[in-house]
Amino acid sequence: MTLDESNANDKQLEAKGLRFLFDPFVASQVDEIHIDYDEAEDNFSVRVPNGPQSSC
């Protein structure tokens, strides 16, 4: 996840007042995305249960 300017081709999702933008490639690769905010840690976590897996 990164902060960036939006592009005309981006796919947009809005949830609970927050807007998320995905480039077309990412949007075409996943069916489901879980985005959680941890107030104690003051950060987001992103989980893609059915997306491409990484060994990193």
mmCIF file as Biopython writes it, N, C-alpha, C and O atoms, coordinates in Angstrom:
data_model
#
loop_
_atom_site.group_PDB
_atom_site.id
_atom_site.type_symbol
_atom_site.label_atom_id
_atom_site.label_alt_id
_atom_site.label_comp_id
_atom_site.label_asym_id
_atom_site.label_entity_id
_atom_site.label_seq_id
_atom_site.pdbx_PDB_ins_code
_atom_site.Cartn_x
_atom_site.Cartn_y
_atom_site.Cartn_z
_atom_site.occupancy
_atom_site.B_iso_or_equiv
_atom_site.auth_seq_id
_atom_site.auth_asym_id
_atom_site.pdbx_PDB_model_num
ATOM 1   N N  . MET A ? 1  ? 0.857   -1.159  0.000   1.0 0.0 1  A 1 
ATOM 2   C CA . MET A ? 1  ? 0.000   0.000   0.000   1.0 0.0 1  A 1 
ATOM 3   C C  . MET A ? 1  ? 0.906   1.226   0.000   1.0 0.0 1  A 1 
ATOM 4   O O  . MET A ? 1  ? 1.941   1.255   0.666   1.0 0.0 1  A 1 
ATOM 5   N N  . THR A ? 2  ? 0.498   2.229   -0.755  1.0 0.0 2  A 1 
ATOM 6   C CA . THR A ? 2  ? 1.293   3.447   -0.856  1.0 0.0 2  A 1 
ATOM 7   C C  . THR A ? 2  ? 0.381   4.661   -0.990  1.0 0.0 2  A 1 
ATOM 8   O O  . THR A ? 2  ? -0.769  4.545   -1.413  1.0 0.0 2  A 1 
ATOM 9   N N  . LEU A ? 3  ? 0.896   5.795   -0.633  1.0 0.0 3  A 1 
ATOM 10  C CA . LEU A ? 3  ? 0.171   7.046   -0.850  1.0 0.0 3  A 1 
ATOM 11  C C  . LEU A ? 3  ? 0.598   7.584   -2.197  1.0 0.0 3  A 1 
ATOM 12  O O  . LEU A ? 3  ? 1.792   7.678   -2.484  1.0 0.0 3  A 1 
ATOM 13  N N  . ASP A ? 4  ? -0.371  7.939   -3.025  1.0 0.0 4  A 1 
ATOM 14  C CA . ASP A ? 4  ? -0.057  8.386   -4.373  1.0 0.0 4  A 1 
ATOM 15  C C  . ASP A ? 4  ? -1.214  9.220   -4.903  1.0 0.0 4  A 1 
ATOM 16  O O  . ASP A ? 4  ? -2.291  9.245   -4.309  1.0 0.0 4  A 1 
ATOM 17  N N  . GLU A ? 5  ? -0.995  9.891   -5.999  1.0 0.0 5  A 1 
ATOM 18  C CA . GLU A ? 5  ? -2.057  10.624  -6.680  1.0 0.0 5  A 1 
ATOM 19  C C  . GLU A ? 5  ? -2.916  9.637   -7.458  1.0 0.0 5  A 1 
ATOM 20  O O  . GLU A ? 5  ? -2.422  8.605   -7.911  1.0 0.0 5  A 1 
ATOM 21  N N  . SER A ? 6  ? -4.191  9.946   -7.616  1.0 0.0 6  A 1 
ATOM 22  C CA . SER A ? 6  ? -5.062  9.056   -8.377  1.0 0.0 6  A 1 
ATOM 23  C C  . SER A ? 6  ? -4.848  9.258   -9.870  1.0 0.0 6  A 1 
ATOM 24  O O  . SER A ? 6  ? -4.474  10.339  -10.327 1.0 0.0 6  A 1 
ATOM 25  N N  . ASN A ? 7  ? -5.095  8.189   -10.612 1.0 0.0 7  A 1 
ATOM 26  C CA . ASN A ? 7  ? -5.038  8.215   -12.067 1.0 0.0 7  A 1 
ATOM 27  C C  . ASN A ? 7  ? -6.426  7.931   -12.614 1.0 0.0 7  A 1 
ATOM 28  O O  . ASN A ? 7  ? -7.261  7.350   -11.921 1.0 0.0 7  A 1 
ATOM 29  N N  . ALA A ? 8  ? -6.674  8.329   -13.835 1.0 0.0 8  A 1 
ATOM 30  C CA . ALA A ? 8  ? -7.995  8.141   -14.446 1.0 0.0 8  A 1 
ATOM 31  C C  . ALA A ? 8  ? -8.387  6.673   -14.535 1.0 0.0 8  A 1 
ATOM 32  O O  . ALA A ? 8  ? -9.577  6.358   -14.513 1.0 0.0 8  A 1 
ATOM 33  N N  . ASN A ? 9  ? -7.418  5.766   -14.635 1.0 0.0 9  A 1 
ATOM 34  C CA . ASN A ? 9  ? -7.704  4.336   -14.781 1.0 0.0 9  A 1 
ATOM 35  C C  . ASN A ? 9  ? -7.888  3.608   -13.455 1.0 0.0 9  A 1 
ATOM 36  O O  . ASN A ? 9  ? -8.293  2.446   -13.451 1.0 0.0 9  A 1 
ATOM 37  N N  . ASP A ? 10 ? -7.602  4.255   -12.337 1.0 0.0 10 A 1 
ATOM 38  C CA . ASP A ? 10 ? -7.692  3.596   -11.035 1.0 0.0 10 A 1 
ATOM 39  C C  . ASP A ? 10 ? -9.111  3.134   -10.734 1.0 0.0 10 A 1 
ATOM 40  O O  . ASP A ? 10 ? -10.087 3.777   -11.119 1.0 0.0 10 A 1 
ATOM 41  N N  . LYS A ? 11 ? -9.203  2.003   -10.035 1.0 0.0 11 A 1 
ATOM 42  C CA . LYS A ? 11 ? -10.480 1.523   -9.516  1.0 0.0 11 A 1 
ATOM 43  C C  . LYS A ? 11 ? -10.618 2.081   -8.111  1.0 0.0 11 A 1 
ATOM 44  O O  . LYS A ? 11 ? -9.639  2.130   -7.368  1.0 0.0 11 A 1 
ATOM 45  N N  . GLN A ? 12 ? -11.815 2.502   -7.738  1.0 0.0 12 A 1 
ATOM 46  C CA . GLN A ? 12 ? -12.031 3.170   -6.459  1.0 0.0 12 A 1 
ATOM 47  C C  . GLN A ? 12 ? -12.988 2.383   -5.582  1.0 0.0 12 A 1 
ATOM 48  O O  . GLN A ? 12 ? -13.983 1.834   -6.056  1.0 0.0 12 A 1 
ATOM 49  N N  . LEU A ? 13 ? -12.669 2.338   -4.289  1.0 0.0 13 A 1 
ATOM 50  C CA . LEU A ? 13 ? -13.525 1.733   -3.279  1.0 0.0 13 A 1 
ATOM 51  C C  . LEU A ? 13 ? -13.587 2.698   -2.112  1.0 0.0 13 A 1 
ATOM 52  O O  . LEU A ? 13 ? -12.558 3.218   -1.681  1.0 0.0 13 A 1 
ATOM 53  N N  . GLU A ? 14 ? -14.776 2.942   -1.599  1.0 0.0 14 A 1 
ATOM 54  C CA . GLU A ? 14 ? -14.916 3.798   -0.424  1.0 0.0 14 A 1 
ATOM 55  C C  . GLU A ? 14 ? -15.579 2.996   0.678   1.0 0.0 14 A 1 
ATOM 56  O O  . GLU A ? 14 ? -16.599 2.343   0.457   1.0 0.0 14 A 1 
ATOM 57  N N  . ALA A ? 15 ? -14.989 3.048   1.878   1.0 0.0 15 A 1 
ATOM 58  C CA . ALA A ? 15 ? -15.525 2.322   3.022   1.0 0.0 15 A 1 
ATOM 59  C C  . ALA A ? 15 ? -15.321 3.157   4.275   1.0 0.0 15 A 1 
ATOM 60  O O  . ALA A ? 15 ? -14.206 3.582   4.576   1.0 0.0 15 A 1 
ATOM 61  N N  . LYS A ? 16 ? -16.396 3.385   4.994   1.0 0.0 16 A 1 
ATOM 62  C CA . LYS A ? 16 ? -16.363 4.130   6.259   1.0 0.0 16 A 1 
ATOM 63  C C  . LYS A ? 16 ? -15.647 5.472   6.116   1.0 0.0 16 A 1 
ATOM 64  O O  . LYS A ? 16 ? -14.876 5.874   6.988   1.0 0.0 16 A 1 
ATOM 65  N N  . GLY A ? 17 ? -15.913 6.154   5.012   1.0 0.0 17 A 1 
ATOM 66  C CA . GLY A ? 17 ? -15.359 7.482   4.810   1.0 0.0 17 A 1 
ATOM 67  C C  . GLY A ? 17 ? -13.943 7.525   4.272   1.0 0.0 17 A 1 
ATOM 68  O O  . GLY A ? 17 ? -13.403 8.611   4.057   1.0 0.0 17 A 1 
ATOM 69  N N  . LEU A ? 18 ? -13.329 6.378   4.049   1.0 0.0 18 A 1 
ATOM 70  C CA . LEU A ? 18 ? -11.980 6.333   3.491   1.0 0.0 18 A 1 
ATOM 71  C C  . LEU A ? 18 ? -12.052 5.878   2.042   1.0 0.0 18 A 1 
ATOM 72  O O  . LEU A ? 18 ? -12.810 4.967   1.707   1.0 0.0 18 A 1 
ATOM 73  N N  . ARG A ? 19 ? -11.267 6.509   1.188   1.0 0.0 19 A 1 
ATOM 74  C CA . ARG A ? 19 ? -11.246 6.145   -0.224  1.0 0.0 19 A 1 
ATOM 75  C C  . ARG A ? 19 ? -9.956  5.391   -0.524  1.0 0.0 19 A 1 
ATOM 76  O O  . ARG A ? 19 ? -8.866  5.850   -0.183  1.0 0.0 19 A 1 
ATOM 77  N N  . PHE A ? 20 ? -10.084 4.241   -1.158  1.0 0.0 20 A 1 
ATOM 78  C CA . PHE A ? 20 ? -8.951  3.418   -1.555  1.0 0.0 20 A 1 
ATOM 79  C C  . PHE A ? 20 ? -8.934  3.338   -3.071  1.0 0.0 20 A 1 
ATOM 80  O O  . PHE A ? 20 ? -9.971  3.133   -3.703  1.0 0.0 20 A 1 
ATOM 81  N N  . LEU A ? 21 ? -7.754  3.499   -3.650  1.0 0.0 21 A 1 
ATOM 82  C CA . LEU A ? 21 ? -7.588  3.426   -5.096  1.0 0.0 21 A 1 
ATOM 83  C C  . LEU A ? 21 ? -6.666  2.260   -5.426  1.0 0.0 21 A 1 
ATOM 84  O O  . LEU A ? 21 ? -5.660  2.037   -4.753  1.0 0.0 21 A 1 
ATOM 85  N N  . PHE A ? 22 ? -7.022  1.527   -6.460  1.0 0.0 22 A 1 
ATOM 86  C CA . PHE A ? 22 ? -6.237  0.379   -6.896  1.0 0.0 22 A 1 
ATOM 87  C C  . PHE A ? 22 ? -5.929  0.538   -8.374  1.0 0.0 22 A 1 
ATOM 88  O O  . PHE A ? 22 ? -6.799  0.920   -9.157  1.0 0.0 22 A 1 
ATOM 89  N N  . ASP A ? 23 ? -4.690  0.245   -8.758  1.0 0.0 23 A 1 
ATOM 90  C CA . ASP A ? 23 ? -4.407  0.301   -10.186 1.0 0.0 23 A 1 
ATOM 91  C C  . ASP A ? 23 ? -5.124  -0.860  -10.868 1.0 0.0 23 A 1 
ATOM 92  O O  . ASP A ? 23 ? -5.429  -1.859  -10.215 1.0 0.0 23 A 1 
ATOM 93  N N  . PRO A ? 24 ? -5.397  -0.751  -12.156 1.0 0.0 24 A 1 
ATOM 94  C CA . PRO A ? 24 ? -6.187  -1.773  -12.848 1.0 0.0 24 A 1 
ATOM 95  C C  . PRO A ? 24 ? -5.603  -3.180  -12.752 1.0 0.0 24 A 1 
ATOM 96  O O  . PRO A ? 24 ? -6.355  -4.151  -12.675 1.0 0.0 24 A 1 
ATOM 97  N N  . PHE A ? 25 ? -4.267  -3.310  -12.756 1.0 0.0 25 A 1 
ATOM 98  C CA . PHE A ? 25 ? -3.666  -4.641  -12.661 1.0 0.0 25 A 1 
ATOM 99  C C  . PHE A ? 25 ? -3.999  -5.289  -11.324 1.0 0.0 25 A 1 
ATOM 100 O O  . PHE A ? 25 ? -4.436  -6.439  -11.284 1.0 0.0 25 A 1 
ATOM 101 N N  . VAL A ? 26 ? -3.798  -4.566  -10.240 1.0 0.0 26 A 1 
ATOM 102 C CA . VAL A ? 26 ? -4.100  -5.115  -8.912  1.0 0.0 26 A 1 
ATOM 103 C C  . VAL A ? 26 ? -5.582  -5.454  -8.811  1.0 0.0 26 A 1 
ATOM 104 O O  . VAL A ? 26 ? -5.944  -6.524  -8.321  1.0 0.0 26 A 1 
ATOM 105 N N  . ALA A ? 27 ? -6.431  -4.558  -9.268  1.0 0.0 27 A 1 
ATOM 106 C CA . ALA A ? 27 ? -7.877  -4.790  -9.199  1.0 0.0 27 A 1 
ATOM 107 C C  . ALA A ? 27 ? -8.282  -6.035  -9.977  1.0 0.0 27 A 1 
ATOM 108 O O  . ALA A ? 27 ? -9.230  -6.717  -9.588  1.0 0.0 27 A 1 
ATOM 109 N N  . SER A ? 28 ? -7.588  -6.345  -11.061 1.0 0.0 28 A 1 
ATOM 110 C CA . SER A ? 28 ? -7.930  -7.526  -11.862 1.0 0.0 28 A 1 
ATOM 111 C C  . SER A ? 28 ? -7.418  -8.822  -11.251 1.0 0.0 28 A 1 
ATOM 112 O O  . SER A ? 28 ? -7.875  -9.899  -11.635 1.0 0.0 28 A 1 
ATOM 113 N N  . GLN A ? 29 ? -6.482  -8.749  -10.310 1.0 0.0 29 A 1 
ATOM 114 C CA . GLN A ? 29 ? -5.855  -9.937  -9.742  1.0 0.0 29 A 1 
ATOM 115 C C  . GLN A ? 29 ? -6.510  -10.440 -8.464  1.0 0.0 29 A 1 
ATOM 116 O O  . GLN A ? 29 ? -6.244  -11.567 -8.048  1.0 0.0 29 A 1 
ATOM 117 N N  . VAL A ? 30 ? -7.349  -9.646  -7.837  1.0 0.0 30 A 1 
ATOM 118 C CA . VAL A ? 30 ? -7.925  -10.039 -6.548  1.0 0.0 30 A 1 
ATOM 119 C C  . VAL A ? 30 ? -9.443  -9.916  -6.566  1.0 0.0 30 A 1 
ATOM 120 O O  . VAL A ? 30 ? -10.008 -9.050  -7.234  1.0 0.0 30 A 1 
ATOM 121 N N  . ASP A ? 31 ? -10.087 -10.805 -5.816  1.0 0.0 31 A 1 
ATOM 122 C CA . ASP A ? 31 ? -11.537 -10.756 -5.668  1.0 0.0 31 A 1 
ATOM 123 C C  . ASP A ? 31 ? -11.945 -10.176 -4.322  1.0 0.0 31 A 1 
ATOM 124 O O  . ASP A ? 31 ? -13.055 -9.668  -4.168  1.0 0.0 31 A 1 
ATOM 125 N N  . GLU A ? 32 ? -11.046 -10.254 -3.351  1.0 0.0 32 A 1 
ATOM 126 C CA . GLU A ? 32 ? -11.391 -9.876  -1.978  1.0 0.0 32 A 1 
ATOM 127 C C  . GLU A ? 32 ? -10.175 -9.249  -1.306  1.0 0.0 32 A 1 
ATOM 128 O O  . GLU A ? 32 ? -9.066  -9.774  -1.406  1.0 0.0 32 A 1 
ATOM 129 N N  . ILE A ? 33 ? -10.382 -8.135  -0.628  1.0 0.0 33 A 1 
ATOM 130 C CA . ILE A ? 33 ? -9.318  -7.459  0.102   1.0 0.0 33 A 1 
ATOM 131 C C  . ILE A ? 33 ? -9.853  -7.096  1.482   1.0 0.0 33 A 1 
ATOM 132 O O  . ILE A ? 33 ? -10.944 -6.539  1.606   1.0 0.0 33 A 1 
ATOM 133 N N  . HIS A ? 34 ? -9.077  -7.416  2.524   1.0 0.0 34 A 1 
ATOM 134 C CA . HIS A ? 34 ? -9.432  -7.042  3.896   1.0 0.0 34 A 1 
ATOM 135 C C  . HIS A ? 34 ? -8.470  -5.940  4.333   1.0 0.0 34 A 1 
ATOM 136 O O  . HIS A ? 34 ? -7.254  -6.137  4.326   1.0 0.0 34 A 1 
ATOM 137 N N  . ILE A ? 35 ? -9.007  -4.791  4.711   1.0 0.0 35 A 1 
ATOM 138 C CA . ILE A ? 35 ? -8.203  -3.677  5.196   1.0 0.0 35 A 1 
ATOM 139 C C  . ILE A ? 35 ? -8.671  -3.365  6.604   1.0 0.0 35 A 1 
ATOM 140 O O  . ILE A ? 35 ? -9.826  -3.000  6.821   1.0 0.0 35 A 1 
ATOM 141 N N  . ASP A ? 36 ? -7.764  -3.512  7.559   1.0 0.0 36 A 1 
ATOM 142 C CA . ASP A ? 36 ? -8.080  -3.258  8.963   1.0 0.0 36 A 1 
ATOM 143 C C  . ASP A ? 36 ? -7.207  -2.126  9.481   1.0 0.0 36 A 1 
ATOM 144 O O  . ASP A ? 36 ? -6.067  -1.952  9.050   1.0 0.0 36 A 1 
ATOM 145 N N  . TYR A ? 37 ? -7.762  -1.362  10.412  1.0 0.0 37 A 1 
ATOM 146 C CA . TYR A ? 37 ? -7.008  -0.298  11.060  1.0 0.0 37 A 1 
ATOM 147 C C  . TYR A ? 37 ? -6.850  -0.647  12.527  1.0 0.0 37 A 1 
ATOM 148 O O  . TYR A ? 37 ? -7.833  -0.935  13.209  1.0 0.0 37 A 1 
ATOM 149 N N  . ASP A ? 38 ? -5.628  -0.623  13.014  1.0 0.0 38 A 1 
ATOM 150 C CA . ASP A ? 38 ? -5.317  -0.918  14.408  1.0 0.0 38 A 1 
ATOM 151 C C  . ASP A ? 38 ? -5.079  0.411   15.126  1.0 0.0 38 A 1 
ATOM 152 O O  . ASP A ? 38 ? -4.053  1.059   14.919  1.0 0.0 38 A 1 
ATOM 153 N N  . GLU A ? 39 ? -6.028  0.810   15.967  1.0 0.0 39 A 1 
ATOM 154 C CA . GLU A ? 39 ? -5.907  2.094   16.665  1.0 0.0 39 A 1 
ATOM 155 C C  . GLU A ? 39 ? -4.723  2.116   17.623  1.0 0.0 39 A 1 
ATOM 156 O O  . GLU A ? 39 ? -4.062  3.145   17.760  1.0 0.0 39 A 1 
ATOM 157 N N  . ALA A ? 40 ? -4.445  1.001   18.284  1.0 0.0 40 A 1 
ATOM 158 C CA . ALA A ? 40 ? -3.341  0.960   19.238  1.0 0.0 40 A 1 
ATOM 159 C C  . ALA A ? 40 ? -1.995  1.149   18.536  1.0 0.0 40 A 1 
ATOM 160 O O  . ALA A ? 40 ? -1.115  1.839   19.050  1.0 0.0 40 A 1 
ATOM 161 N N  . GLU A ? 41 ? -1.841  0.541   17.370  1.0 0.0 41 A 1 
ATOM 162 C CA . GLU A ? 41 ? -0.589  0.648   16.613  1.0 0.0 41 A 1 
ATOM 163 C C  . GLU A ? 41 ? -0.609  1.800   15.615  1.0 0.0 41 A 1 
ATOM 164 O O  . GLU A ? 41 ? 0.426   2.149   15.049  1.0 0.0 41 A 1 
ATOM 165 N N  . ASP A ? 42 ? -1.796  2.399   15.395  1.0 0.0 42 A 1 
ATOM 166 C CA . ASP A ? 42 ? -1.970  3.508   14.459  1.0 0.0 42 A 1 
ATOM 167 C C  . ASP A ? 42 ? -1.464  3.151   13.060  1.0 0.0 42 A 1 
ATOM 168 O O  . ASP A ? 42 ? -0.693  3.888   12.446  1.0 0.0 42 A 1 
ATOM 169 N N  . ASN A ? 43 ? -1.937  1.963   12.567  1.0 0.0 43 A 1 
ATOM 170 C CA . ASN A ? 43 ? -1.546  1.562   11.222  1.0 0.0 43 A 1 
ATOM 171 C C  . ASN A ? 43 ? -2.611  0.686   10.573  1.0 0.0 43 A 1 
ATOM 172 O O  . ASN A ? 43 ? -3.532  0.205   11.233  1.0 0.0 43 A 1 
ATOM 173 N N  . PHE A ? 44 ? -2.465  0.494   9.281   1.0 0.0 44 A 1 
ATOM 174 C CA . PHE A ? 44 ? -3.361  -0.355  8.514   1.0 0.0 44 A 1 
ATOM 175 C C  . PHE A ? 44 ? -2.691  -1.692  8.264   1.0 0.0 44 A 1 
ATOM 176 O O  . PHE A ? 44 ? -1.467  -1.775  8.166   1.0 0.0 44 A 1 
ATOM 177 N N  . SER A ? 45 ? -3.496  -2.732  8.162   1.0 0.0 45 A 1 
ATOM 178 C CA . SER A ? 45 ? -3.008  -4.017  7.672   1.0 0.0 45 A 1 
ATOM 179 C C  . SER A ? 45 ? -3.886  -4.414  6.496   1.0 0.0 45 A 1 
ATOM 180 O O  . SER A ? 45 ? -5.102  -4.221  6.515   1.0 0.0 45 A 1 
ATOM 181 N N  . VAL A ? 46 ? -3.254  -4.968  5.479   1.0 0.0 46 A 1 
ATOM 182 C CA . VAL A ? 46 ? -3.954  -5.365  4.264   1.0 0.0 46 A 1 
ATOM 183 C C  . VAL A ? 46 ? -3.739  -6.856  4.068   1.0 0.0 46 A 1 
ATOM 184 O O  . VAL A ? 46 ? -2.611  -7.348  4.099   1.0 0.0 46 A 1 
ATOM 185 N N  . ARG A ? 47 ? -4.846  -7.567  3.864   1.0 0.0 47 A 1 
ATOM 186 C CA . ARG A ? 47 ? -4.775  -9.014  3.646   1.0 0.0 47 A 1 
ATOM 187 C C  . ARG A ? 47 ? -5.575  -9.328  2.392   1.0 0.0 47 A 1 
ATOM 188 O O  . ARG A ? 47 ? -6.712  -8.883  2.236   1.0 0.0 47 A 1 
ATOM 189 N N  . VAL A ? 48 ? -4.967  -10.100 1.503   1.0 0.0 48 A 1 
ATOM 190 C CA . VAL A ? 48 ? -5.615  -10.523 0.261   1.0 0.0 48 A 1 
ATOM 191 C C  . VAL A ? 48 ? -5.669  -12.046 0.292   1.0 0.0 48 A 1 
ATOM 192 O O  . VAL A ? 48 ? -4.719  -12.709 -0.124  1.0 0.0 48 A 1 
ATOM 193 N N  . PRO A ? 49 ? -6.790  -12.612 0.787   1.0 0.0 49 A 1 
ATOM 194 C CA . PRO A ? 49 ? -6.852  -14.058 0.981   1.0 0.0 49 A 1 
ATOM 195 C C  . PRO A ? 49 ? -6.717  -14.874 -0.299  1.0 0.0 49 A 1 
ATOM 196 O O  . PRO A ? 49 ? -6.192  -15.986 -0.247  1.0 0.0 49 A 1 
ATOM 197 N N  . ASN A ? 50 ? -7.160  -14.379 -1.421  1.0 0.0 50 A 1 
ATOM 198 C CA . ASN A ? 50 ? -7.120  -15.161 -2.647  1.0 0.0 50 A 1 
ATOM 199 C C  . ASN A ? 50 ? -6.183  -14.562 -3.688  1.0 0.0 50 A 1 
ATOM 200 O O  . ASN A ? 50 ? -6.258  -14.919 -4.864  1.0 0.0 50 A 1 
ATOM 201 N N  . GLY A ? 51 ? -5.314  -13.667 -3.276  1.0 0.0 51 A 1 
ATOM 202 C CA . GLY A ? 51 ? -4.422  -13.002 -4.216  1.0 0.0 51 A 1 
ATOM 203 C C  . GLY A ? 51 ? -3.127  -13.762 -4.412  1.0 0.0 51 A 1 
ATOM 204 O O  . GLY A ? 51 ? -2.908  -14.807 -3.799  1.0 0.0 51 A 1 
ATOM 205 N N  . PRO A ? 52 ? -2.270  -13.230 -5.270  1.0 0.0 52 A 1 
ATOM 206 C CA . PRO A ? 52 ? -0.966  -13.854 -5.502  1.0 0.0 52 A 1 
ATOM 207 C C  . PRO A ? 52 ? -0.182  -13.946 -4.203  1.0 0.0 52 A 1 
ATOM 208 O O  . PRO A ? 52 ? -0.213  -13.025 -3.387  1.0 0.0 52 A 1 
ATOM 209 N N  . GLN A ? 53 ? 0.509   -15.040 -4.014  1.0 0.0 53 A 1 
ATOM 210 C CA . GLN A ? 53 ? 1.289   -15.254 -2.798  1.0 0.0 53 A 1 
ATOM 211 C C  . GLN A ? 53 ? 2.735   -14.854 -3.034  1.0 0.0 53 A 1 
ATOM 212 O O  . GLN A ? 53 ? 3.256   -15.000 -4.139  1.0 0.0 53 A 1 
ATOM 213 N N  . SER A ? 54 ? 3.378   -14.352 -1.994  1.0 0.0 54 A 1 
ATOM 214 C CA . SER A ? 54 ? 4.772   -13.936 -2.071  1.0 0.0 54 A 1 
ATOM 215 C C  . SER A ? 54 ? 5.569   -14.700 -1.034  1.0 0.0 54 A 1 
ATOM 216 O O  . SER A ? 54 ? 5.042   -15.049 0.023   1.0 0.0 54 A 1 
ATOM 217 N N  . SER A ? 55 ? 6.825   -14.962 -1.321  1.0 0.0 55 A 1 
ATOM 218 C CA . SER A ? 55 ? 7.681   -15.644 -0.356  1.0 0.0 55 A 1 
ATOM 219 C C  . SER A ? 55 ? 8.499   -14.658 0.454   1.0 0.0 55 A 1 
ATOM 220 O O  . SER A ? 55 ? 9.363   -15.075 1.224   1.0 0.0 55 A 1 
ATOM 221 N N  . CYS A ? 56 ? 8.255   -13.365 0.306   1.0 0.0 56 A 1 
ATOM 222 C CA . CYS A ? 56 ? 9.007   -12.336 1.028   1.0 0.0 56 A 1 
ATOM 223 C C  . CYS A ? 56 ? 8.625   -12.314 2.486   1.0 0.0 56 A 1 
ATOM 224 O O  . CYS A ? 56 ? 9.157   -11.510 3.251   1.0 0.0 56 A 1 
#
